[in-house]
Each structure stands twice: as C-alpha cells, then as structure tokens.
Amino acid sequence: MEKQTKAIDIPFNRPDVYGALSIPVYHTAAYEFDTAADMSDAFTGRVAAPDYSRVMNPTVMYLEEKIRVFTGGEKVYAFNSGMAAISNTLVALAGSGKNIVTSRHLFGNTYALITKSLKRYGVDAKLIDLTNLREVEQAIDENTCCVFMEVVTNPQCEVADIESLAKIAHKKGAVLVADTTAIPFTEFSSHSLGVDIEVFSSTKYVSGGATSIGGIVVDYGATEDFGKTLFNEMLFNFGAYMTPHAAYMQSLGLETLDARYKVQSANALELAKRLQHLPQVKRVNYIGLEDNPYYKIARKQFGPTSGAMFTIDLADKEACFKFINKLKLVHRATNLFDNKSLAIHPASTIFGNFTEEQKREMDVLDTTIRLSVGLENVKDIYEDIKQALEEF
Ligand SMILES: *Cc1c(COP(=O)(O)O)cnc(C)c1O
C-alpha cells in the first residue's frame, strides 16, 4: 500500500466511544488510571500511555504516528512551532564547548538562535558555504555536534548536496540535521539521502490553510539511548509539545498535503516561467527552472517537483514596495505554502532587524521579493502580478 493511503487510513490507537471518523480533540491535561501499577507503568515509560499532556496527548500522538508512517522515522515528536522543533533539537545535541557547522543562508530566527541565543551558552557557530564540500570537511572537528542545513534555503533558494554532506558528517562522527520545510516528506525521503534528524515547520505545507503553528522532529534513530531519546528529555524539561487543537488542524492538513503540494508546485513552475518574460523582472530564482544553478541537484534529490517558493528581483527597493502595494489578489503576508498566494520583501521584514552588513553576508538583497504560490488558478495569480508591475 502506498504511504499516502496508509497515512490517511491510520486507525486511532483506541477508537472513540462514538466511532468518530475524525480524530477527537483531547482537550485534557491529565489522564486517569485504574490502578497504581498502571500509573507507574505509564510514568516510567514501560507502557506508552499518556499520563500528562506536556509530553503525550492522543490527538498529538495521532499526528506523530501519521508522520512516522510517511517518513519511516523511528520516532516523531510534535512541537508547538517550527522554531521549537529546531531549538529543542539543537539544545538536545549541543552543549558548552560544542559547535554547529552550518550556513549563513538560514531562516532568520534559526540564524539568530544559532549565532545569538545558543552562543550565550557556549555553543560555537561555524558559518560556512555548505555547497563547498572541502570547506565542510575542514570545518567539522571533534567538538562538532551536528551539521545543520536547510534543503532549500530561504530566501536565497540554495540547494546543497545532502548525500555528500551526510557522508562527510558521518565520516567525522557528526549528525546531519536537515530543515525540510521547503520540500515536504511526502515528496522525498531525506533519510535515504543520509539525514539523521529531520526538522520542519508544520505551520507551512502540513497545516496548509495557515490554520496553526507547529514543528516536527523526525528522529531516524540518531538519539536512541535505551528506549529513551534526548527528545523525551526535551519534552519533559522544556515543555514545548504541540497542543491538541493544533495537532487536529494539522492532521487534517496532512491528509491533503500531497495533493496540495503537487498543484502548488505546478502553479509555481508555470508562474516562474511566465514571469521570466516580463521586462520589469530582472531575475526569477526558482530551482524548478532549467537555467537555475541548483536545478540538477534539486531534481536528483527532490524528484520532478520543486515546491511553491521562489523569488523575483526588481530594479530596487522602491520598485519592490510599489509592487507589493499594488497587489490585489496575492496577499501581503509572511508565511509559506498557504493555500493563498503570498508576497513579502524579506530584507525589510523577516531580516529587517539585521544590519546591512549581516544582510550582505546572508545574500538577502533589497531587490528581492519572495513569493509563495497558492492554489488559486495560476492565470489569475499571473494577471495580478502583471498588473502590479505596470507603469514601472
Ligand atoms: C517558517 C520556518 C521556520 C520556523 O517555523 P515556525 O513554525 O514559524 O516557528 C523554520 N525554518 C524554515 C525554513 C521556515 O520557513
């Protein structure tokens, strides 16, 4: 049976008394036990039964199980945001005196987490070019706890060679952690390319309609230690587990993820091709276009689709602001992979509090607009963008 079919059809662990077809939302903090021995079994982990919703909740466990079936991960943990998934992973792996080998091309908050927040606790950040394998080899040392990458960086749209990075990391005893927010697990298996821990913001493709915030960690066995993982410790001590309501929304989103993703990717490709012909658009940066420097590696890793995010460059910042202000259908909003199309000027928003020098180092340009292509008819999205560029 195909994974998509299995993931849709996963039965609840214990059926609801009314036979509800949709997973009930278990809005409860605690769970009652029949005997003291049952209680002890649950609390000590001998039996995987929920005892307290900071670490286990049936609605959240249902989402985790669906994603486990899809990815083939050993354990899946749902956190209350993408940043919680990333920060808990890095805190679990790192420690004072350790370092993280990563790139300057990172989601803004991940960059700040690694270079500011974790730095205060004695974790060093080695920011290198992950597409340069020799640099990677030289950067990893005995104190490297992990190599951290984004599979398609945001907003530079850079794609590193995952398989080669995994080989180098493993040879040197480091774990490869990949943020796969940009290309979902329904489309490619990061683990088959060598990724040890997959993290992603489920706010994006999984939730779909931008209904809720969430983050997922898929542990492919990297932190297993006598049945308990470092992530169990994180959930107990840092308390950033997903809420049942968010898990409900995201289980529903997950059921349509594969279908939505395919339409959004096709829309993005069609739109990117059309925008290349508009004179006001100086550059279209989409990994699905054959002239993109990452086209080949993206194809090899992710298959025939390339996701719903790409950027366009206009003449200058003023042109970008004018363009954004004139949009009628495409929404002026952050977020990615909503059902609706979205546009944002990353340099003045997501990266608005970074210095000009930092932005230069991160290749975040004043001329760039990031687009997230939705489920509208692509002709209408194109017409809106075209009218917003008129009179330039
Ligand atoms: C949005 C995003 C995050 C953070 O996720 P939240 O759910 O907003 O906390 C992390 N990484 C990437 C690549 C993202 O796009």
PDBQT file of the ligand as one rigid body, heavy atoms in Angstrom, charges set to zero:
ROOT
HETATM    1  C1  LIG A 401       8.870  29.155   8.976  1.00  0.00    +0.000 C 
HETATM    2  C2  LIG A 401      10.161  28.447   9.035  1.00  0.00    +0.000 A 
HETATM    3  C3  LIG A 401      10.702  28.059  10.272  1.00  0.00    +0.000 A 
HETATM    4  C4  LIG A 401      10.041  28.401  11.596  1.00  0.00    +0.000 C 
HETATM    5  O1  LIG A 401       8.822  27.804  11.741  1.00  0.00    +0.000 OA
HETATM    6  P1  LIG A 401       7.646  28.385  12.721  1.00  0.00    +0.000 P 
HETATM    7  O2  LIG A 401       6.603  27.354  12.642  1.00  0.00    +0.000 OA
HETATM    8  O3  LIG A 401       7.264  29.719  12.165  1.00  0.00    +0.000 OA
HETATM    9  O4  LIG A 401       8.265  28.513  14.080  1.00  0.00    +0.000 OA
HETATM   10  C5  LIG A 401      11.891  27.368  10.263  1.00  0.00    +0.000 A 
HETATM   11  N1  LIG A 401      12.533  27.071   9.117  1.00  0.00    +0.000 NA
HETATM   12  C6  LIG A 401      12.055  27.445   7.906  1.00  0.00    +0.000 A 
HETATM   13  C7  LIG A 401      12.808  27.080   6.675  1.00  0.00    +0.000 C 
HETATM   14  C8  LIG A 401      10.856  28.138   7.833  1.00  0.00    +0.000 A 
HETATM   15  O5  LIG A 401      10.389  28.514   6.635  1.00  0.00    +0.000 OA
ENDROOT
TORSDOF 0
